[in-house]
Amino acid sequence: PPQAARALINGPVVLRRGHRAESRLLPGARLPVRWEIDCDASVVVGEILSGVIEWPSQLPPGVYRLRLSDAGGAVEEVPLVSAPAQAFGGDFDRGWLLAVQLYGIRSTRNWGMGDFTDLAELIDLAHRLGADGIGLNPLHVLFDDRPGDCSPYSPNSRLFLNALYVDVDAIPEYPADAVGAVANTTPRLRQSETVEYDAVAALKWPALRAAFKAFRAGATPQRQADFARFRDERGALLSHFACFEVLRHKFGTPWWEWPAPWRAPDEAACAKLREGPDADEIEFVEYVQWNADCQLAACKARADKLGMKVGLYLDVAVGVQSNGFDAWNEQGAISRLLGVGAPPDPLAPAGQDWGLAGYNATGLEQRNFEPFRQMLQAAMRHAGAIRLDHVMGLMRLYLVPRGFGPRDGVYVPMPFEAMLALTALESDAHRCVVIGEDLGTVPEGFRDRTQDWGIWSYLVMMFERDGRGAFHGIDYYQPNALVTFNTHDLATYAGWRHFNDLKQKRSLGFDPGETDDDRWRALGLLDQVLDAHGIHGNGFNAIAEFLARTKSRLMAIALEDLLGLKEQPNIPGTVDEHPNWRRRMPLCIDEIAGNVDEAGLKAATRARRGK
């Protein structure tokens, strides 16, 4: 009789170095049960004569396919993850990061928004101030034909980079003044208070095409070889992404409305597309990604040369847009009809739907978790640390069906232990610290599991208070964590002290969830905790000293706070009412150091130096 597909064990298997690994057969399994593990070029086999399977302990780190068959003819295939005991823990004691929104960086040479050359200069600035790295907003690729859709947390793909961060002038092939509008337009764009993405894109894309044309006409052999190596390294993923971008522009509709042959990626069809009239356009997309990768890699190398402990700390969005590349390329593993969000809580009484597609647990397991691994690999490629936004998504996702409201969502479980093991696997391989943004509704026991696997917590001083609202003291903060006063979604320190966030939300018709009396009380409680630790005054350097003295191994200081700015980068729940993700620094990079109390900052952070 034909073999029947039936569950024999409960989900994916995790082998953790230094831990005993065993699984229990489900009650319906008929003994004996035979198992096989496809391990590189060999197959590891075994037979089970009882209800407990004890797995081999010496399997090399990696993700394998496990096949089981029982005496009744039932068969099952599941992923098997062989992982280190923990994620990479960092090779430093304590350090701090300068957190910046790269798009908002102003310089005398960029084209109206921050770019990777600005990032290199920020690294120099951070090193001068005594910082150990730069913390960045997500750099994920967005939609180049919708530059106004600029939230870095709503990506087209988490596997590739936003081309608008490329410094076109730094591309060796770029012919100077190839795009005449640059000289006429950039002076105005550099002076603008907000990033004019449409105008920047209108300059950069023609300039990138001019650079590509020059590359095709006469690039050096070394550049040609480097490009070929990049294409080989990124392989089918890069090829598929380039094909997707060409098709997206050609059809002008969401991918599920494309002609039937293109509604799912097909290797043979993509190969044919690469040989046809669209071949040059496909290569152009790859060329742009190569230059973005080269410039970001150069920033990492610069930080390494300066001896910075972390270098680049990159943020990773919790999901992707349903009409983007990742959702097209991984239709079984990413659910486009379900939006990731959060249930109602005190900060968002109506609940939240972030408009992003998230992973499908069954589809991930069928793909042996490859989409999740690829996302981690892309994030860690040039990073010394990454932050996983809404890390609770490793355990469960709050999913809202398209067309329904956030209150109609439901929690869907994820293969938590396997996701932790995969994160540890990639973290160890890339020597990259992983910080989980564990704010909001956190399941019971969640932090215990993530910490056990070496994933750090994300501690925001604004929220670290007891039931009476008093701020926790220095000793409260745990070592394996990143500590910060605020986030991009919260008031800056100056804005918080001046009630700016409350005033803005009220002016927009929002209930800020806090009265002026509440804020006055919070300011008094802040003074109390600072005074209790012998910290005088309540300027931002006092906050920096408080955070620097905690045991938390990483600390982040926002550039906005160093400059005393009152406006925050993003107000959640707004779209056009506030210039979210558009605000620019009031000063150019070379003016920042002269407007920061460098001596005071170094004194405040002295607990972080020399460790």
Summary of the structure (lengths in Angstrom):
residues: 611
radius of gyration: 25.3
end to end distance: 67.1
largest distance: 80.5
contacts: 2044
relative contact order: 0.12
helix: 40%
strand: 21%
